[in-house]
Structures are given as structure tokens and as C-alpha cells.
Amino acid sequence: MPRLSAEDRKAQIIAQVLHLASEIGPDRLSTTDVARAVGISQPAVFRHFPTKGDLWLAVAENVAASLRERWKDATVQELEPQSRLKGLIGAQLSAIAERPALPSLLFSRELTVDNPPLRKVFDHLLASFQSQLADSVTGMQTQGILRPDMAAQDAAVLLISAMQGVAIRWTLGNRCFDLVEEGRRLIEVQLTIMSVQREPLS
């Protein structure tokens, strides 16, 4: 079997961290678990990532790059704000469905309390997502789709909260329903609540 390059080995380790984090939780995951899953020694893990903090930072940067690329792919050809918003939400839900550890990673106090660089990566990531949603909300308000009397940032927070809620329910329920389908359904409910109320036709 050919020996992996350093970059390929790093990618393999990161992939296993994400897989194991979804199975046993990021806060319980040890470098021994990672080494065993990859099939290398624990010191070999530390040759690539000198500290556990470095390993988690690499995982965070990988997650951030992947999500930003998904958001871009989902919206690059979408000019209408409503399509952009739904594209962003669909991309995020799909990413969580494929990497179930994401909610736990993004909101793990245990991982970030002693790792400010890790917290910074996740804070910037979430702020970017919220900003993109808010921009789409503003566009929908301009078009008369959503209520103009609510702050776009508040609307974005409510949409993110709805996504987080369904992701947590999906996780606690042993992933027994289609996260993307259910998440999109609930977002439609939320958007209906936020929509401009039309007078009934007489």
C-alpha cells in the first residue's frame, strides 16, 4: 500500500475526526480514538497536528471552507433574493445531513473555551451565514414579500434558530427523519409568518 503524503494523511485524520465526532460527540473524542480509526499511532497524529487544539483548528478550517463553498455553489446563479435565501438554507441543511457532527462542533463550549482561534473561525463562519441570510431578507422586503417592519438581522437569527432546532431534534431522534425535507418545511412556515399579510379578496 503506497504511503500517504503529509497532506493526504492530514485530510484523512480530519475526515475521521468529523466521522467520530458524529458518533461519540466532539467533547468525548480523544486522539487515541482518532489514531485507532485512521490506523496509525497516537504520536503519528501529533506529528501532523502538534496539539489537540491544532487538530480541532484544522477541522474547523476544513468545515468553514466546505460550508463557504456550498453556500457559493447554491447561490452563484441565483439572482432573486428568495431563491438565494432558500439555496443557502438548503445547502446548510444538506451539509449537516452529510456531516452530523456540525451542530455539535459549531456550538461546543468545551472545544472553544480554551481555544480562541477555533472560536474565532466558528464566530466568523456563523456571522457570514447570518449576514448572507439578512441580505436576502432585505431583498425580499424590498420586493414586498416579507414584512418591512422587522429587522433583517432579527429575521436571519430566527431562521438560523429554526434550522438549529430541527438539527438538534434530528440528532436527538437518532436521525430518524429527513433533515433537509423537514428543515425546508419549517423554514417555509417561518417565512409565511414573516410574510406581508395580504388582504383577502372580496
Order of alpha helices (4+ residues) and beta strands (2+ residues): alpha-alpha-alpha-alpha-alpha-alpha-alpha-alpha-alpha-alpha
